[in-house]
Amino acid sequence: MSAEFELNEIPEQPNAGAENVSPRNARDLEAVYDIPVTVSAVLGRATMQVNQLLKLGRGAVVELDRKLGEAIDIYVNNRLVARGEVVMVDDNRLGITMTEIVKGDRAN
């Protein structure tokens, strides 16, 4: 016996937290397949005053808070979801390889 539910009609499972919910099958996720998301890879961050920013010119170097070889942060819609490494896709394009998935409680 099987039952199908609309997205807003899926019955709640007692004592099931969001991290324990898993789809019953691939069809359960079809509603979200075409939703666009923004993926960002952050190499590092820097903090400076506006007057320092205005003095930057061509060739200026801004020191980031990461060391060479340290994992980069991968965000989906401004939420940290993974860490990874920069890779070369072809002669003139960069990509990222995910090396670690960040759990929800560590993402903030």
C-alpha positions, 0 to 999 in steps of 0.5 A: 500500500502506498500513499502520495502527499502534496508537499504541504500534506506530508505527515509529520513523523514524531520525534523526527528533527529536520536533520533526520528527514530523508526523502522516500524516493527521488520523486519526493524532490522533483518539486525543487529540482528547477529552483535556481540557487547561487553557489559561491566559493569564498577564498578568504576575507579581509577587513579594511577601512573605507579610506584604505579601500579607496587607495587600492589601485591596479596591482594592489594586493589585499591579504586574506585571512586564509593560508595557501592550501587551506580549504575554501568555503562553499556557500549555497544561497549565502549558507555555508554548506561545504569546504573544498579546493580550487581546481583547474577545469580547462586551460582558462577556467576554475572550478571547486572540488568539495572535500567536506560537507558542513553539517547544519550546526557547524555552518554558522 
